[in-house]
């Protein structure tokens, strides 16, 4: 079974795997094979044992195991348990037919012998099934494959021999059993010869006796071997055993594995019969016993295998290598003759010794015309560059791609990209030639130029835009940025390429960008705003992240458009300030006060803390305007706002409601004494006269204070403060009055 995958003269065939078998045909094939295997094992086992019982000699080979192992290698593993059970039953029945009983010690011995045979079968079959597909496909070829299969057969037979020794020791009538010396060679030969025959029959089926058209010739050659073998063993005068090798090797050379198994099978059958009946050249050896003649027959068959099988392996390797060479040559010719690339062989003096026919289609020249032109076919501007690359290749052996232009027959030029290698000349021994292939890349060059022009225009547009335009790949690395990106980051734009967003923007900015980057990488468009500190100033940006995809829809990072909106943000901030602050005094206005007092009342309703509200009027402000002018009045209002701002706490809100009306909202004022002290502090702040150029005038304030707890609304709080302010004005102005509610 050493040549299960070896090539024959016929086309190679493979053993169907479980996936390739159709269920119904596989079942039919299995059951038919199981019955045939049962019969072969039973007959082989019984015949061998009965031969030993009645004739007194054992057959030189044990064939039963070879039948089973060859079958197991060829069938799906799901059928192995049933086949093994079939083998066990057949072995037991064979023992019964030989001994006539399987009771007592005979039953134990029969069990051990059956176990030894099954162990041998399984070891060999499992090893071959595991390593055969791998080894057969390796570059080492059939010789290593043969070593693997020989190793499997040796391991299986050694294991079974060890168990057979135990059975021999326990047998009540050991004369009826094979000895350990006879067991190993008989089983090894059976595994090799019969297993090989079974495997080839499974593999080749009807092709075992030749392919259509060669069967009569093979029959003739097989009959020749049969006649020679019978002639050798039919006489006992001359030791002519060597004469069978010539017709056997002839079968091997001509028919491969099928010739080997058929020839070895014929030799085995004739040798077994001659040995059993003590005829043939073996009888020339004087004073030999039956066991000695059996051993001689085993040695003879072993020598036949040792001679024929390596020859078969070598032939298989040679055929495999020859096939590879032929295939390589066929592919080379196919590529050279029909490839669209230009293939050229060039001598050391520059002469073109071979030009592929593709030059006709590429440039319009025939191979002979192109070869005759030499370097003149290359564009003058490219000749020096091509010569430098060729010189470098000849000096160092290092190949380099080179682009150059070649003139076509019409006078125009095509762009080519060539790559050369040094190789020994096939027809000039000792000479090294330059073999190069060149591909027409004219369309690619034109496309690259158009793309470069397009990219140049795109770069000019993007670099002129005051916005960051970039592409970030799936690994968050920049693959494109415009000039403004480098300006914002304080580096050259080109230095950003290849770096990650984290590396370029820094950890603080990246922490803001990261959630939006992850959204974009998942395919979601996102727009957001963020700010960064650059050169000590805060700059604001609006970012748009658009997912990028390749032509087939595969995610490919995202595009980023970051527009600077610092001016817009500053304008928004300015508008917000103007909307919530008084233009004259710079303090919060009525809108801010209304928003704040609503929130303060809501918070007070929850915490039950009192609120203090001061309503303030500038005394006799109309008179100041009428006397000194509106500019002076504005100065007075600004001065009042400044002094009030210096008086109130940071947590208090000072606002101008309009005209000469001011208001102060104070949280966390717990008692009336604190309210009185704060009002007095504000009154005292106006003791110093206000300066109007060279004129100083006294400015006083009327203050109405409302200190309320659990007030129901802002209007109610303001109403209490207005009432207190009215009382202060009734009292002569320049004073304050306090109204309380719930305190």
VOGU-3710 file (C-alpha; in Angstrom, 3 decimals, decimal comma):
1> xxxxxxxxxx> 0,000/0,000/0,000  2,917/2,279/-0,711  1,587/3,739/-3,939  -1,927/4,831/-3,115  -1,550/8,144/-4,870  1,189/7,299/-7,341  0,612/8,215/-11,001  -0,076/5,513/-13,498  -0,008/5,628/-17,230  -3,644/6,660/-17,068
11> xxxxxxxxxx> -4,993/9,995/-15,982  -4,840/10,421/-12,170  -7,953/9,720/-10,168  -8,709/10,665/-6,598  -10,535/8,764/-3,884  -13,903/10,382/-3,216  -14,212/12,079/0,159  -17,394/11,830/2,273  -18,469/15,222/1,032  -18,074/14,161/-2,602
21> xxxxxxxxxx> -20,033/10,913/-2,315  -23,734/10,985/-3,007  -25,551/9,515/0,054  -27,373/6,695/-1,764  -24,478/5,606/-3,937  -22,145/5,797/-0,914  -24,400/3,467/1,104  -24,693/0,966/-1,721  -20,944/1,051/-2,277  -20,317/0,598/1,440
31> xxxxxxxxxx> -22,616/-2,398/1,959  -21,351/-4,098/-1,172  -17,767/-3,512/-0,096  -18,510/-4,689/3,450  -19,864/-8,028/2,169  -16,917/-8,465/-0,187  -14,462/-7,567/2,570  -16,129/-10,006/4,995  -15,804/-12,829/2,505  -12,165/-12,015/1,677
41> xxxxxxxxxx> -11,129/-11,748/5,346  -13,001/-14,933/6,282  -11,595/-16,990/3,415  -8,082/-15,606/3,848  -8,034/-16,126/7,600  -9,577/-19,625/7,495  -7,409/-20,761/4,586  -4,211/-19,583/6,248  -5,049/-21,181/9,609  -6,256/-24,445/8,014
51> xxxxxxxxxx> -3,097/-24,586/5,914  -1,125/-24,450/9,117  -3,362/-27,087/10,766  -3,465/-29,648/7,963  -0,328/-29,023/5,887  1,983/-27,907/8,655  3,110/-24,663/7,034  2,052/-21,024/7,167  1,649/-18,872/4,081  4,566/-16,408/3,644
61> xxxxxxxxxx> 2,156/-13,437/3,806  -0,924/-12,640/5,908  -3,382/-11,079/3,482  -6,479/-10,365/5,624  -5,127/-7,200/7,231  -4,020/-5,795/3,904  -7,540/-6,142/2,505  -9,068/-4,253/5,454  -6,420/-1,519/5,737  -6,564/-0,813/2,010
71> xxxxxxxxxx> -10,347/-0,527/2,219  -10,337/1,747/5,298  -7,947/4,194/3,654  -10,378/4,582/0,764  -13,722/4,940/2,560  -15,133/7,754/4,761  -14,308/7,464/8,441  -17,965/7,298/9,445  -17,980/3,742/8,023  -14,915/2,599/9,953
81> xxxxxxxxxx> -16,736/1,206/13,062  -18,950/-1,030/10,908  -15,978/-2,212/8,845  -13,927/-2,987/11,965  -16,808/-5,000/13,447  -17,129/-6,891/10,152  -13,419/-7,678/10,323  -13,659/-8,924/13,922  -16,540/-11,254/13,081  -14,716/-12,589/10,023
91> xxxxxxxxxx> -11,540/-13,202/12,050  -13,449/-15,060/14,767  -15,218/-17,239/12,207  -11,930/-17,930/10,480  -10,436/-19,065/13,786  -13,482/-21,283/14,400  -13,214/-22,909/10,977  -9,522/-23,555/11,624  -9,734/-24,852/15,201  -13,289/-26,268/15,168
101> xxxxxxxxxx> -14,010/-24,640/18,561  -13,659/-21,295/20,320  -14,093/-22,383/23,908  -11,894/-21,926/26,951  -8,345/-20,897/26,187  -9,030/-20,961/22,445  -11,560/-18,141/22,927  -8,997/-15,967/24,774  -6,324/-16,672/22,170  -8,727/-15,942/19,308
111> xxxxxxxxxx> -9,696/-12,664/21,003  -6,054/-11,625/21,413  -5,225/-12,519/17,813  -8,268/-10,629/16,489  -7,325/-7,629/18,661  -3,735/-7,730/17,363  -4,953/-7,745/13,768  -7,430/-4,891/14,342  -4,760/-2,852/16,161  -2,410/-3,290/13,208
121> xxxxxxxxxx> -5,131/-2,315/10,732  -6,175/0,794/12,642  -2,604/2,037/13,232  -1,701/1,738/9,571  -4,999/3,138/8,244  -5,130/6,071/10,666  -1,501/7,051/10,004  -1,966/6,947/6,247  -5,241/8,872/6,331  -3,671/11,550/8,516
131> xxxxxxxxxx> -0,363/12,111/6,735  -1,047/11,025/3,166  -2,880/14,195/1,968  -0,181/16,439/3,444  2,883/14,534/2,325  1,559/13,868/-1,170  1,284/17,588/-1,797  4,766/18,487/-0,576  7,693/19,315/-2,795  9,628/16,325/-1,452
141> xxxxxxxxxx> 7,335/14,129/-3,568  6,900/10,404/-3,696  10,096/9,309/-1,992  9,094/10,916/1,265  5,568/9,640/0,753  6,962/6,116/0,485  8,914/6,575/3,712  5,771/7,680/5,538  3,768/4,705/4,325  6,582/2,227/5,066
151> xxxxxxxxxx> 6,844/3,726/8,559  3,107/3,288/9,121  3,233/-0,360/8,015  6,262/-1,088/10,233  4,670/0,556/13,284  1,399/-1,330/12,858  3,095/-4,698/12,359  5,420/-4,215/15,358  2,434/-3,423/17,592  0,467/-6,450/16,406
161> xxxxxxxxxx> 3,502/-8,716/16,759  3,921/-7,749/20,422  0,301/-8,697/21,136  0,637/-11,915/19,096  3,577/-12,968/21,291  1,248/-12,823/24,295  -1,371/-14,907/22,472  1,273/-17,468/21,479  2,336/-17,828/25,113  -1,272/-18,444/26,231
171> xxxxxxxxxx> -2,265/-20,851/23,432  -2,934/-24,454/24,537  -1,773/-25,720/21,178  0,803/-23,205/19,954  1,669/-25,407/17,038  -1,503/-24,243/15,351  -0,407/-20,589/15,555  2,104/-18,475/13,769  5,308/-17,953/15,672  6,411/-14,398/16,512
181> xxxxxxxxxx> 9,300/-14,819/14,039  6,862/-15,665/11,260  4,137/-13,185/12,304  6,023/-9,952/11,671  7,370/-10,599/8,134  4,115/-12,260/7,054  2,026/-9,327/8,256  4,424/-6,729/6,867  4,423/-8,384/3,452  0,653/-8,756/3,557
191> xxxxxxxxxx> 0,198/-5,119/4,498  2,511/-4,005/1,695  1,457/-6,365/-1,076  -2,221/-7,047/-0,387  -2,881/-3,608/1,044  -1,235/-2,027/-1,973  -3,296/-4,228/-4,286  -6,557/-3,339/-2,472  -5,783/0,365/-2,483  -4,965/0,437/-6,181
201> xxxxxxxxxx> -8,119/-1,559/-6,975  -10,203/0,978/-5,029  -8,446/3,851/-6,728  -8,303/2,595/-10,283  -11,345/0,280/-10,335  -11,588/-0,978/-13,916  -8,301/0,647/-14,890  -6,282/-1,890/-12,880  -5,947/-4,018/-16,015  -5,015/-1,098/-18,214
211> xxxxxxxxxx> -6,694/1,849/-19,851  -8,874/1,437/-22,931  -6,604/0,677/-25,853  -3,771/-0,757/-23,710  -5,498/-3,718/-22,039  -4,490/-6,335/-24,614  -0,918/-5,137/-24,480  -0,950/-5,234/-20,675  -2,520/-8,721/-20,719  0,294/-9,888/-22,976
221> xxxxxxxxxx> 2,948/-8,474/-20,637  1,226/-9,910/-17,550  1,043/-13,352/-19,195  4,752/-13,100/-19,967  5,533/-12,451/-16,295  3,193/-15,280/-15,272  4,834/-17,709/-17,662  8,333/-16,751/-16,494  7,344/-17,047/-12,829  5,653/-20,435/-13,280
231> xxxxxxxxxx> 8,639/-21,646/-15,268  11,009/-20,594/-12,481  9,019/-22,379/-9,773  8,044/-25,407/-11,897  11,610/-26,750/-11,941  13,926/-27,606/-9,104  17,244/-27,900/-10,884  18,371/-24,301/-11,363  18,134/-21,223/-9,021  16,496/-18,919/-11,565
241> xxxxxxxxxx> 14,605/-16,699/-9,113  16,340/-13,558/-10,453  14,795/-13,990/-13,911  11,414/-12,676/-12,720  12,828/-9,198/-12,103  13,114/-8,305/-15,784  9,423/-8,799/-16,719  8,322/-7,341/-13,338  10,318/-4,134/-13,764  9,123/-3,948/-17,347
251> xxxxxxxxxx> 5,535/-3,906/-16,021  6,481/-1,213/-13,482  8,151/1,011/-16,081  5,303/0,676/-18,562  2,175/0,622/-16,368  3,198/2,310/-13,128  1,414/1,341/-9,912  -1,087/-0,960/-11,631  1,733/-2,902/-13,259  3,486/-3,114/-9,891
261> xxxxxxxxxx> 0,531/-4,496/-7,923  -0,522/-6,957/-10,634  3,028/-8,227/-11,073  3,786/-8,522/-7,331  0,410/-10,233/-6,782  1,209/-12,875/-9,409  4,656/-13,457/-7,919  3,135/-13,741/-4,430  0,509/-16,288/-5,473  3,023/-18,478/-7,304
271> xxxxxxxxxx> 5,558/-18,218/-4,463  2,940/-19,128/-1,825  1,757/-22,184/-3,789  5,292/-23,373/-4,472  6,258/-22,934/-0,824  3,163/-24,757/0,441  3,798/-27,774/-1,784  7,574/-27,683/-1,403  8,395/-27,215/-5,083  10,553/-24,783/-6,959
281> xxxxxxxxxx> 14,084/-23,448/-6,471  13,666/-23,271/-2,685  13,924/-27,074/-2,656  17,540/-26,777/-3,820  18,496/-25,728/-0,300  19,190/-28,987/1,532  17,847/-29,931/4,960  15,351/-27,047/5,295  12,251/-27,184/7,454  8,812/-25,835/6,581
291> xxxxxxxxxx> 9,382/-22,740/8,687  12,743/-22,107/7,014  11,238/-22,411/3,541  8,479/-20,009/4,608  11,102/-17,557/5,861  13,031/-17,867/2,586  9,844/-17,156/0,643  9,203/-14,092/2,799  12,747/-12,858/2,205  12,322/-13,431/-1,513
301> xxxxxxxxxx> 9,043/-11,489/-1,632  10,566/-8,778/0,536  13,477/-8,409/-1,874  11,028/-8,159/-4,773  9,226/-5,335/-2,954  12,492/-3,624/-2,008  13,530/-3,627/-5,656  10,219/-2,866/-7,365  8,688/-0,358/-4,942  11,645/2,121/-4,865
311> xxxxxxxxxx> 11,725/1,941/-8,650  8,029/2,791/-8,646  8,635/5,659/-6,223  11,500/7,014/-8,301  9,416/6,733/-11,454  6,570/8,518/-9,717  8,885/11,326/-8,629  10,380/11,542/-12,078  6,968/11,656/-13,686  5,853/14,312/-11,203
321> xxxxxxxxxx> 8,931/16,441/-11,812  8,701/15,950/-15,564  5,096/17,036/-15,395  6,093/20,144/-13,465  8,817/20,963/-15,965  6,431/20,447/-18,861  3,785/22,540/-17,142  6,300/25,302/-16,392  7,482/25,298/-19,978  3,915/25,346/-21,245
331> xxxxxxxxxx> 3,006/28,222/-18,940  6,157/30,122/-19,896  5,389/29,781/-23,562  1,781/30,697/-22,933  2,799/33,801/-21,003  5,555/34,782/-23,399  3,533/34,258/-26,548  0,153/35,532/-25,431  0,801/37,919/-22,533  0,098/41,570/-23,107
341> xxxxxxxxxx> 3,478/42,474/-21,573  6,611/42,876/-23,664  9,211/40,187/-22,812  12,791/40,669/-24,039  16,076/38,782/-23,668  19,075/41,065/-23,997  22,730/40,127/-24,390  25,541/41,919/-22,554  26,218/44,032/-25,664  22,594/45,217/-25,770
351> xxxxxxxxxx> 21,468/42,997/-28,638  17,907/41,726/-28,267  17,974/37,949/-28,697  14,282/37,413/-28,075  11,260/39,700/-28,357  7,810/38,399/-27,514  5,105/38,569/-30,221  3,143/41,042/-28,043  5,336/43,820/-29,464  3,226/43,687/-32,628
361> xxxxxxxxxx> 0,065/44,555/-30,735  1,768/47,034/-28,397  3,943/49,021/-30,829  3,143/47,752/-34,320  6,631/46,291/-34,855  7,343/42,669/-35,649  9,726/41,004/-33,154  12,500/41,047/-35,745  11,994/44,754/-36,547  11,973/45,723/-32,876
371> xxxxxxxxxx> 15,056/43,625/-32,109  16,984/45,294/-34,929  16,373/48,842/-33,618  18,307/48,551/-30,376  18,469/51,579/-28,096  17,174/53,904/-30,824  13,621/52,773/-30,038  13,829/54,450/-26,605  13,023/58,156/-26,292  16,245/60,223/-26,260
381> xxxxxxxxxx> 15,363/61,822/-22,918  14,981/58,398/-21,278  18,023/56,563/-22,640  20,428/57,728/-19,967  18,056/56,743/-17,159  17,423/53,281/-18,660  21,167/52,735/-19,173  21,808/53,652/-15,514  19,237/51,114/-14,289  20,660/48,369/-16,532
391> xxxxxxxxxx> 24,195/49,157/-15,393  23,127/49,009/-11,744  21,414/45,657/-12,357  24,491/44,151/-14,032  26,800/45,394/-11,233  24,690/44,482/-8,192  21,978/42,098/-9,413  19,385/44,390/-7,832  16,225/44,887/-9,881  14,574/48,289/-10,143
401> xxxxxxxxxx> 11,422/49,459/-11,867  12,046/52,016/-14,563  9,665/54,114/-16,625  10,572/55,083/-20,133  9,079/55,864/-23,529  9,346/53,611/-26,600  8,651/54,676/-30,172  5,880/52,852/-31,999  5,825/52,160/-35,693  3,708/55,246/-36,389
411> xxxxxxxxxx> 6,353/57,508/-34,819  4,589/58,217/-31,558  5,713/57,121/-28,102  4,226/54,789/-25,521  5,069/54,813/-21,819  6,403/51,494/-20,471  7,293/50,278/-16,993  10,003/47,605/-17,035  11,623/45,276/-14,528  14,657/43,209/-15,427
421> xxxxxxxxxx> 16,578/40,292/-13,939  19,838/38,551/-14,731  19,587/34,943/-15,924  21,948/32,406/-17,519  21,641/32,226/-21,288  19,692/29,139/-22,408  21,732/28,727/-25,564  25,170/30,232/-24,700  26,871/28,434/-21,841  28,469/30,697/-19,236
431> xxxxxxxxxx> 26,837/33,902/-20,528  24,506/36,002/-18,400  21,617/37,704/-20,152  19,202/40,404/-19,084  15,579/39,273/-19,179  13,015/41,990/-18,679  9,297/42,418/-19,004  7,739/45,772/-19,741  4,125/46,791/-19,445  2,424/49,511/-21,452
441> xxxxxxxxxx> 1,366/52,124/-18,884  0,511/54,932/-21,286  -3,094/55,063/-20,102  -1,959/55,017/-16,477  0,556/57,832/-17,036  -2,068/59,965/-18,730  -4,478/59,223/-15,894  -1,815/60,041/-13,294  -1,088/63,339/-14,993  -4,771/64,200/-15,149
451> xxxxxxxxxx> -5,109/63,196/-11,524  -2,057/65,251/-10,580  -3,525/68,268/-12,355  -6,833/67,699/-10,613  -5,105/67,312/-7,257  -3,108/70,455/-7,948  -6,275/72,424/-8,592  -7,901/70,902/-5,536  -4,844/71,719/-3,436  -4,820/75,297/-4,674
461> xxxxxxxxxx> -8,498/75,700/-3,781  -8,295/74,031/-0,383  -5,090/75,835/0,606  -6,748/79,175/-0,139  -9,733/78,449/2,086  -9,650/79,740/5,711  -10,813/76,374/7,018  -9,221/73,082/7,999  -9,914/70,480/5,285  -8,615/67,009/6,003
471> xxxxxxxxxx> -9,138/63,299/5,468  -8,615/60,932/8,391  -8,410/57,171/7,779  -9,922/54,355/9,827  -6,876/54,369/12,142  -7,443/58,083/12,852  -4,360/59,112/10,871  -4,317/62,153/8,600  -3,925/61,301/4,917  -4,704/64,787/3,567
481> xxxxxxxxxx> -4,645/68,287/5,077  -4,673/71,726/3,534  -2,329/74,598/4,345  -4,684/76,180/6,886  -4,461/73,028/9,023  -0,727/73,519/9,338  -1,249/77,202/10,163  -3,711/76,415/12,948  -1,424/73,758/14,436  1,714/75,826/14,007
491> xxxxxxxxxx> 3,520/73,293/11,778  3,983/72,510/8,105  0,903/70,854/6,654  2,982/68,053/5,107  4,375/67,078/8,521  0,863/66,240/9,751  0,364/63,460/7,190  0,626/60,022/8,785  0,131/61,253/12,338  -2,949/60,549/14,416
501> xxxxxxxxxx> -5,503/63,127/15,497  -4,347/62,596/19,075  -0,729/63,370/18,167  -1,591/66,484/16,150  -4,347/68,080/18,232  -3,148/67,068/21,695  -4,984/65,212/24,479  -7,219/68,096/25,583  -8,645/68,869/22,141  -8,758/65,162/21,234
511> xxxxxxxxxx> -10,945/64,490/24,273  -13,510/66,892/22,769  -13,187/65,492/19,239  -13,119/61,777/20,126  -16,906/61,138/20,466  -17,555/62,817/17,130  -14,681/60,907/15,461  -16,166/57,623/16,646  -19,562/58,609/15,259  -18,043/59,473/11,879
521> xxxxxxxxxx> -16,098/56,205/11,741  -19,368/54,349/12,376  -20,918/56,105/9,379  -22,796/58,993/11,045  -22,418/62,576/9,881  -21,846/64,936/12,793  -21,602/68,723/13,230  -20,368/70,412/16,411  -18,468/73,422/17,771  -15,343/73,568/19,905
531> xxxxxxxxxx> -12,709/76,073/20,994  -8,924/75,866/21,383  -6,219/78,035/22,907  -3,784/79,254/20,264  -1,068/81,820/20,989  -2,811/82,769/24,205  -6,124/83,473/22,485  -9,314/81,448/22,340  -10,312/80,506/18,799  -13,633/78,931/17,950
541> xxxxxxxxxx> -14,324/76,332/15,225  -17,338/74,622/13,727  -16,531/71,041/12,636  -18,357/68,882/10,092  -17,351/65,200/9,959  -18,554/63,327/6,882  -17,993/59,523/6,678  -15,803/58,461/3,742  -16,292/55,230/1,769  -14,486/53,509/-1,070
551> xxxxxxxxxx> -16,123/52,735/-4,389  -17,443/49,405/-3,104  -18,942/50,960/0,023  -16,187/49,956/2,457  -15,687/52,532/5,276  -12,542/54,556/4,697  -12,305/57,057/7,561  -13,966/60,459/7,297  -13,616/63,930/5,834  -13,242/66,848/8,252
561> xxxxxxxxxx> -14,183/70,460/7,502  -13,308/72,766/10,380  -14,404/76,374/9,824  -13,104/79,084/12,143  -16,023/81,003/13,665  -14,072/83,121/16,143  -15,458/86,406/14,767  -18,988/85,052/14,793  -18,593/83,798/18,338  -17,155/87,096/19,534
571> xxxxxxxxxx> -19,989/88,936/17,812  -22,508/86,607/19,466  -20,863/87,212/22,807  -20,959/90,953/22,212  -24,606/90,830/21,227  -25,375/88,743/24,276  -23,557/91,244/26,466  -25,382/94,191/24,928  -28,701/92,392/25,292  -28,114/91,801/29,006
581> xxxxxxxxxx> -26,108/94,886/30,057  -26,706/98,599/30,186  -24,846/100,429/27,454  -24,095/103,478/29,597  -22,966/101,954/32,882  -21,909/98,466/31,781  -23,888/96,800/34,558  -26,726/94,297/33,938  -29,946/95,748/32,552  -33,644/95,183/33,177
591> xxxxxxxxxx> -33,690/91,936/31,076  -30,946/90,377/33,169  -32,668/91,507/36,365  -36,006/90,016/35,317  -34,383/86,651/34,492  -32,388/86,651/37,728  -35,200/87,651/40,061  -37,461/84,913/38,660  -34,811/82,290/39,342  -34,094/83,735/42,801
601> xxxxxxxxxx> -37,791/83,598/43,765  -38,071/79,983/42,550  -34,975/78,984/44,514  -36,231/80,791/47,629  -39,538/78,940/47,405  -37,593/75,661/47,574  -34,993/76,606/50,229  -37,273/78,962/52,245  -34,431/81,458/52,470  -35,261/85,214/52,552
611> xxxxxxxxxx> -34,567/87,526/49,599  -33,464/91,165/49,790  -34,425/93,548/46,999  -33,350/97,230/46,931  -35,060/99,701/44,619  -32,817/102,817/44,226  -33,601/106,233/42,674  -31,156/109,139/42,214  -32,610/112,124/44,037  -33,495/115,147/41,893
621> xxxxxxxxxx> -31,946/113,597/38,767  -34,145/115,661/36,442  -32,811/118,801/38,028  -29,225/117,641/37,412  -30,031/117,062/33,752  -31,744/120,421/33,403  -28,944/122,285/35,192  -25,802/120,607/33,916  -27,007/118,856/30,759  -27,616/115,292/29,747
631> xxxxxxxxxx> -23,907/114,543/29,463  -23,499/115,479/33,086  -26,490/113,315/33,927  -24,889/110,355/32,187  -21,698/110,957/34,153  -23,668/110,969/37,395  -25,362/107,686/36,487  -22,020/106,079/35,652  -20,556/107,314/38,931  -23,512/105,938/40,869
641> xxxxxxxxxx> -23,149/102,549/39,126  -19,422/102,478/39,912  -19,934/103,241/43,621  -22,772/100,744/43,927  -20,674/98,031/42,227  -17,904/98,653/44,765  -20,357/98,326/47,615  -22,350/95,157/46,859  -21,111/91,610/47,325  -19,992/89,346/44,455
651> xxxxxxxxxx> -23,086/87,254/44,933  -25,393/90,275/44,651  -26,903/91,484/41,394  -26,706/95,225/40,588  -28,773/96,304/37,575  -30,035/99,515/35,974  -33,719/99,342/35,166  -33,667/102,572/33,153  -33,313/106,320/33,719  -32,114/106,916/37,259
661> xxxxxxxxxx> -33,540/103,618/38,604  -31,198/100,963/39,947  -31,913/97,690/41,684  -29,879/95,333/43,871  -30,909/91,702/44,449  -29,234/90,071/47,463  -29,636/86,416/48,462  -28,717/84,992/51,851  -29,726/88,020/53,972  -31,040/86,405/57,105
671> xxxxxxxxxx> -32,132/89,345/59,337  -33,183/92,989/59,234  -29,971/94,243/60,857  -27,876/92,896/57,966  -30,290/94,538/55,527  -30,042/97,864/57,403  -26,242/97,761/57,422  -26,113/97,076/53,685  -28,518/99,938/52,947  -26,533/102,276/55,172
681> xxxxxxxxxx> -23,317/101,233/53,409  -24,819/102,182/50,063  -26,053/105,509/51,441  -22,616/106,298/52,865  -20,992/105,486/49,498  -22,669/108,612/48,057  -21,375/111,031/50,737  -18,463/112,139/48,590  -19,534/114,601/45,823  -19,452/113,561/42,205
691> xxxxxxxxxx> -17,086/115,450/39,903  -18,448/117,065/36,721  -15,292/118,502/35,209  -14,428/121,455/37,457  -17,773/121,229/39,225  -18,682/119,000/42,099  -22,240/118,179/43,027  -23,760/116,192/45,836  -25,697/113,138/44,725  -28,026/111,335/47,110
701> xxxxxxxxxx> -30,108/108,186/46,769  -33,534/107,153/47,944  -33,574/103,415/48,758  -36,507/101,088/49,274  -35,574/97,762/50,842  -37,808/94,642/50,817  -36,741/91,662/52,935  -39,185/88,810/52,325  -39,359/85,094/53,037  -41,533/82,712/51,030
711> xxxxxxxxxx> -42,550/85,438/48,631  -45,104/84,252/46,114  -43,709/85,998/43,026  -41,148/88,457/41,719  -43,894/91,032/41,239  -44,828/90,800/44,909  -41,207/91,292/45,918  -40,821/94,300/43,630  -44,065/95,760/44,921  -42,838/95,627/48,550
721> xxxxxxxxxx> -39,555/97,319/47,533  -41,458/100,040/45,620  -43,597/100,717/48,700  -40,473/101,113/50,841  -38,941/103,420/48,207  -42,058/105,590/48,240  -41,783/105,861/52,027  -38,117/106,933/51,728  -39,064/109,672/49,273  -41,922/110,814/51,544
731> xxxxxxxxxx> -39,399/111,022/54,390  -37,363/113,617/52,504  -35,150/111,516/50,262  -31,433/110,743/50,863  -32,476/107,894/53,149  -33,746/104,306/53,109  -36,766/102,476/54,393  -37,132/98,726/54,996  -40,258/96,630/54,489  -40,309/93,045/55,729
741> xxx> -42,548/90,083/55,100  -42,200/86,789/56,984  -38,839/87,719/58,536
//
